[in-house]
Amino acid sequence: MPEEQLSQPFQPTTAEQPLVFACHPGVACFTECCRELDLALSPYDVLRLKQHLQIPSERFLDQYVLIEQNNQQTFPTCYLTMVDDGRASCVFLRATGCSVYTDRPGSCRGYPIGRGAAWTKTSQAEQTLVLIQEPHCLGFAESTEPRTTATYLASQGMEEYNRKNDLLLPLLQHRRIQSGQFRPSRHQHHQFLLALYDLDQFRRQMTAGHIALHRPLDAGHLRGLAGDDEELLLLGIHWLLQEFFGE
């Protein structure tokens, strides 16, 4: 890898760009990217992880998540806890690698590609991709056949993660947020975490009638209340749009 690339770890890339990269236990830096990082979790990340561990969402949040809020953020951010081992290792890291690999967070499975998405005026998600080339990563030196960034991300299961994460864009990038007309209250922060991250508690409250959607529930919503977490996440997004913006 050219030396000048190493000095610029984040470089714009495209879905069609060729990518030569491989990560496996035989690479000398294996699991180095699982240490000393701030790993923000999307609602879909938490959904997959709590299902993998077969524990309720409130237990997952209590045991594995740090919630941070500051004045620069509209909504709270959920970070995965790290082990106090002197290297801030991921709580799910083992000697053999990731113990939740099949349901690892999207930012882990997409590495070394980072992705951002913007909600356009035509109600579509427009993505921006960057190639992350960190000095510790030796995966770029692996002798693999080049493939495109898009085919690499598809091989890592990113299509489903991107699709689920993009469903949040109408909420997170709502026009009233973009224009500075909306700042959530402490109660709305609680609603945000409840509906998107604490799905089991959200299901109980909605089933008990403590909270409600002010329009008829569709078949997907009913499946969510019956136990389908992915449908429940969609219901949570619709409920927050109602509570925050009257939609």
C-alpha positions as CSV (number, residue, x, y, z in Angstrom):
1,M,0.0,0.0,0.0
2,P,1.5,3.4,-0.9
3,E,2.8,5.4,2.1
4,E,0.7,8.4,1.3
5,Q,-2.5,6.3,1.6
6,L,-1.6,5.3,5.1
7,S,-1.4,8.9,6.1
8,Q,-5.0,9.4,5.0
9,P,-7.1,6.6,6.5
10,F,-10.4,7.8,5.1
11,Q,-10.7,8.1,1.4
12,P,-13.8,8.5,-0.7
13,T,-14.8,5.5,-2.8
14,T,-17.6,4.2,-4.9
15,A,-19.6,1.0,-5.1
16,E,-17.9,0.2,-8.4
17,Q,-14.4,0.7,-7.1
18,P,-12.1,-2.4,-7.1
19,L,-11.2,-3.6,-3.6
20,V,-8.4,-6.0,-2.7
21,F,-9.0,-7.0,1.0
22,A,-9.4,-10.0,3.1
23,C,-9.7,-10.6,6.9
24,H,-9.3,-14.0,8.5
25,P,-7.6,-15.7,11.5
26,G,-4.4,-16.1,9.4
27,V,-3.9,-12.4,9.1
28,A,-1.4,-11.1,11.7
29,C,-3.6,-8.2,12.7
30,F,-6.7,-10.4,13.3
31,T,-9.0,-8.8,15.9
32,E,-6.9,-5.6,16.1
33,C,-9.9,-3.6,14.7
34,C,-12.0,-5.0,17.7
35,R,-10.1,-2.9,20.2
36,E,-9.9,0.8,21.2
37,L,-12.9,1.9,19.3
38,D,-16.2,3.8,19.9
39,L,-18.7,1.4,18.4
40,A,-22.1,3.2,17.9
41,L,-25.0,0.7,17.7
42,S,-28.0,1.3,15.4
43,P,-31.4,0.0,16.5
44,Y,-31.1,-2.9,14.0
45,D,-27.7,-3.8,15.5
46,V,-29.2,-4.1,18.9
47,L,-32.2,-6.1,17.6
48,R,-29.8,-8.6,16.0
49,L,-27.5,-8.8,19.0
50,K,-30.2,-9.3,21.6
51,Q,-31.8,-12.0,19.4
52,H,-28.4,-13.7,19.0
53,L,-27.9,-13.7,22.8
54,Q,-31.5,-14.7,23.4
55,I,-32.0,-12.0,26.0
56,P,-34.6,-9.2,26.4
57,S,-33.8,-5.8,25.1
58,E,-33.7,-4.2,28.5
59,R,-31.1,-6.7,29.7
60,F,-29.0,-6.1,26.6
61,L,-29.1,-2.4,27.1
62,D,-28.2,-2.7,30.8
63,Q,-25.4,-5.1,30.3
64,Y,-23.8,-4.1,27.0
65,V,-24.7,-0.5,26.1
66,L,-23.5,2.9,27.2
67,I,-25.9,5.7,26.3
68,E,-24.4,9.1,25.6
69,Q,-26.1,12.5,25.0
70,N,-24.5,15.8,24.3
71,N,-25.7,19.2,23.0
72,Q,-24.2,18.5,19.5
73,Q,-26.5,15.5,19.0
74,T,-30.2,15.6,18.4
75,F,-30.8,12.1,19.9
76,P,-28.9,9.8,22.3
77,T,-26.2,7.5,20.9
78,C,-25.9,3.9,22.1
79,Y,-22.3,2.6,22.3
80,L,-21.3,-1.0,22.8
81,T,-19.4,-1.4,26.1
82,M,-15.7,-2.3,26.0
83,V,-13.8,-4.5,28.4
84,D,-11.4,-2.8,30.8
85,D,-8.4,-4.9,29.7
86,G,-6.0,-2.0,29.0
87,R,-6.9,-2.1,25.3
88,A,-10.6,-1.4,25.4
89,S,-11.5,-4.6,23.7
90,C,-15.0,-5.4,22.4
91,V,-17.1,-7.2,25.0
92,F,-17.8,-10.0,22.4
93,L,-14.2,-10.6,21.4
94,R,-12.7,-14.0,22.2
95,A,-9.4,-15.6,21.5
96,T,-10.9,-17.2,18.4
97,G,-12.5,-14.0,17.1
98,C,-16.0,-12.5,17.4
99,S,-18.4,-14.6,19.5
100,V,-21.5,-12.9,17.8
101,Y,-20.0,-13.0,14.3
102,T,-23.2,-14.0,12.4
103,D,-25.0,-11.0,14.0
104,R,-22.1,-8.6,14.4
105,P,-22.9,-4.9,14.1
106,G,-23.1,-3.3,10.7
107,S,-20.0,-1.1,11.1
108,C,-18.0,-4.3,11.9
109,R,-19.2,-6.3,9.0
110,G,-18.7,-3.5,6.5
111,Y,-15.1,-2.8,7.6
112,P,-13.0,-1.4,5.9
113,I,-15.8,0.4,4.1
114,G,-17.7,3.1,6.0
115,R,-21.1,4.3,4.9
116,G,-23.1,7.4,5.4
117,A,-26.7,8.0,4.1
118,A,-28.7,11.1,3.4
119,W,-32.4,11.4,3.0
120,T,-33.1,13.3,-0.3
121,K,-36.0,15.5,-1.3
122,T,-37.2,12.6,-3.5
123,S,-37.6,10.4,-0.4
124,Q,-34.6,8.2,-1.2
125,A,-31.4,7.3,0.6
126,E,-28.3,8.6,-1.0
127,Q,-25.2,6.8,0.2
128,T,-21.6,8.0,0.6
129,L,-18.8,5.4,0.9
130,V,-15.3,5.8,2.3
131,L,-12.4,3.4,2.4
132,I,-10.8,3.1,5.8
133,Q,-7.1,2.3,5.6
134,E,-5.6,2.1,9.1
135,P,-1.9,1.4,9.8
136,H,-2.7,-1.7,11.9
137,C,-4.8,-3.4,9.2
138,L,-2.9,-5.9,7.0
139,G,-5.9,-7.1,5.1
140,F,-5.1,-5.0,2.1
141,A,-1.8,-7.0,1.6
142,E,-3.7,-10.3,1.3
143,S,-3.4,-11.8,-2.2
144,T,-7.1,-12.0,-3.1
145,E,-8.7,-11.4,-6.4
146,P,-10.0,-7.8,-6.7
147,R,-13.8,-7.3,-6.4
148,T,-15.9,-4.2,-6.3
149,T,-16.8,-2.5,-3.1
150,A,-20.4,-3.4,-3.7
151,T,-19.8,-7.1,-4.1
152,Y,-17.6,-7.1,-0.9
153,L,-20.3,-5.4,1.1
154,A,-22.9,-7.8,-0.3
155,S,-20.7,-10.7,0.8
156,Q,-20.7,-9.4,4.3
157,G,-24.5,-9.2,4.5
158,M,-24.6,-5.4,4.5
159,E,-27.6,-5.1,2.2
160,E,-30.0,-6.0,4.9
161,Y,-28.3,-3.8,7.5
162,N,-28.3,-0.8,5.1
163,R,-32.0,-1.4,4.2
164,K,-33.0,-1.5,7.9
165,N,-30.9,1.5,8.9
166,D,-32.1,3.6,6.0
167,L,-35.7,3.2,7.3
168,L,-34.6,5.6,10.1
169,L,-33.6,8.4,7.8
170,P,-37.1,10.1,7.6
171,L,-37.0,10.3,11.4
172,L,-33.3,11.2,12.0
173,Q,-33.1,13.6,9.1
174,H,-36.6,15.1,9.3
175,R,-37.0,18.5,7.7
176,R,-37.8,20.1,11.1
177,I,-34.5,18.7,12.5
178,Q,-32.5,19.9,9.5
179,S,-34.0,23.4,9.8
180,G,-33.3,23.6,13.5
181,Q,-36.9,23.8,14.4
182,F,-37.0,20.7,16.6
183,R,-35.0,19.9,19.7
184,P,-36.2,16.8,21.6
185,S,-37.0,17.1,25.3
186,R,-35.8,14.7,28.0
187,H,-39.1,12.8,27.7
188,Q,-38.7,12.5,23.9
189,H,-35.2,11.1,24.4
190,H,-36.8,8.4,26.5
191,Q,-39.4,7.8,23.8
192,F,-36.6,7.5,21.2
193,L,-34.7,4.9,23.2
194,L,-37.9,3.0,24.1
195,A,-39.3,2.7,20.6
196,L,-36.0,2.0,18.8
197,Y,-33.7,0.2,21.2
198,D,-35.9,-1.3,24.1
199,L,-38.2,-3.2,21.8
200,D,-39.5,-5.7,24.3
201,Q,-40.5,-2.9,26.7
202,F,-42.1,-1.0,23.8
203,R,-44.1,-4.0,22.8
204,R,-45.4,-4.5,26.4
205,Q,-46.4,-0.8,26.7
206,M,-48.2,-0.8,23.4
207,T,-49.9,-4.1,24.0
208,A,-51.1,-2.9,27.4
209,G,-52.5,0.3,25.8
210,H,-50.1,2.7,27.7
211,I,-49.0,4.1,24.3
212,A,-50.8,4.0,21.0
213,L,-50.5,4.7,17.3
214,H,-53.2,7.3,16.3
215,R,-54.2,5.4,13.2
216,P,-55.3,1.8,12.5
217,L,-52.5,-0.8,12.9
218,D,-51.7,-2.6,9.7
219,A,-50.8,-6.3,9.3
220,G,-47.1,-5.7,9.8
221,H,-47.7,-3.7,13.0
222,L,-49.8,-6.6,14.4
223,R,-47.0,-9.0,13.6
224,G,-44.7,-6.8,15.5
225,L,-46.9,-6.8,18.5
226,A,-47.2,-10.6,18.2
227,G,-43.4,-11.0,18.3
228,D,-41.8,-10.0,15.0
229,D,-39.0,-7.6,16.2
230,E,-38.3,-6.2,12.7
231,E,-41.9,-5.3,12.2
232,L,-42.0,-3.8,15.7
233,L,-39.0,-1.6,14.8
234,L,-41.0,-0.2,11.9
235,L,-44.0,0.4,14.2
236,G,-41.6,2.2,16.6
237,I,-40.4,4.6,13.8
238,H,-44.1,5.4,12.8
239,W,-44.9,6.0,16.5
240,L,-42.0,8.4,16.9
241,L,-42.9,10.3,13.7
242,Q,-46.4,10.7,15.2
243,E,-45.1,11.8,18.7
244,F,-42.4,14.2,17.5
245,F,-43.8,15.6,14.3
246,G,-47.6,14.8,14.2
247,E,-47.2,12.5,11.2
